Amino acid sequence: MSLRGKQSNQPQSMKKLLLSVMLCLAVSAGAQTYNFTTCSTTGRFGPDQTAVDAEYLATNLNGLVTINTQGIQEWVVPYTGLYSIQAVGASGGNSTWSTLRLGGNGSDIKGEFMLTAGQVVQILVGQAGETDAVGGGGGASYVAIANVPQIVAGGGGGASSDQDGIASVITNDGTMDSQNLFAGGTLGNGGAACMLVVNGNNGAGGGGFFTDGATPNSGSGNNGFGGLSFLNGGIGGQPGRLDLACNGDP
């Protein structure tokens, strides 16, 4: 996320600022640039306060980022102004089952927002999906204020053993799977999943902003578990394939 412009606390001197989220968040105001990252955190859970403090210790964000919910970074707007926010979701993981199949790209979306000094901006930076026998889905990148979404960029789909992952889109609703059987999330809700095959190797739905992704058959058999929504902490889903075909199996 990057923010560029002159620093000023005078409304008549407001400058247009640029904010973007691209697996990191860089904020530039005047001569300063603030870079928000995943804080080197991988896996289902985002960074905690220790990871954030270590990541930003030697930067101009030292002491300015707070974690109240693990994985969601909170930053206070320093100056009132017009912010152009660009968000980019993380890519899905590749599949290395027999031949290399590529994960889908995350979406890239931009908009302009008037932000007020003192507002708390909530930032969740999506992590790339795991590359394994079957690729994991990429995480979305979110920018919210008071739990109200300002801009959201969806993550790309993970690759299966025989299909590349589906790229994210910049519409309100997510895409269907590669077989056009199950819908992605709609209007900020979590995605669907196969609920019919009890002992299948079914992937779960990705979490949306408001609701969790679907979990196939309550996670029975080799099915995965759905990702949690932003409002529920944004925790990533769990893999299926409990036959140790994937390195991330429990």
Stockholm file with secondary structure:
# STOCKHOLM 1.0

chainA/1-250         MSLRGKQSNQPQSMKKLLLSVMLCLAVSAGAQTYNFTTCSTTGRFGPDQTAVDAEYLATNLNGLVTINTQGIQEWVVPYTGLYSIQAVGASGGNSTWSTLRLGGNGSDIKGEFMLTAGQVVQILVGQAGETDAVGGGGGASYVAIANVPQIVAGGGGGASSDQDGIASVITNDGTMDSQNLFAGGTLGNGGAACMLVVNGNNGAGGGGFFTDGATPNSGSGNNGFGGLSFLNGGIGGQPGRLDLACNGDP
#=GR chainA/1-250 SS CCCCSCCCSCGGGCCEEEEEEESEEEEEETTEEEEEECTTCCSSSCCCHHHHHHHHTTSTTTTTEEEEETTEEEEECCSCEEEEEEEECCCCCCBCSSSCBCCCCCCEEEEEEEECTTCEEEEECCCCCCCBSSCCCCCCEEEEETTEEEEEECCCCCCCSSSCCCCCCSSSSCCCCTTSCSCCCCTTCCCCCCCSCTTSCCCCCCCCSSSCCCCGGGGCTTCCBCCCCGGGTCCCCBCCCTTTTSTTCC
#=GC SS_cons         CCCCSCCCSCGGGCCEEEEEEESEEEEEETTEEEEEECTTCCSSSCCCHHHHHHHHTTSTTTTTEEEEETTEEEEECCSCEEEEEEEECCCCCCBCSSSCBCCCCCCEEEEEEEECTTCEEEEECCCCCCCBSSCCCCCCEEEEETTEEEEEECCCCCCCSSSCCCCCCSSSSCCCCTTSCSCCCCTTCCCCCCCSCTTSCCCCCCCCSSSCCCCGGGGCTTCCBCCCCGGGTCCCCBCCCTTTTSTTCC
//
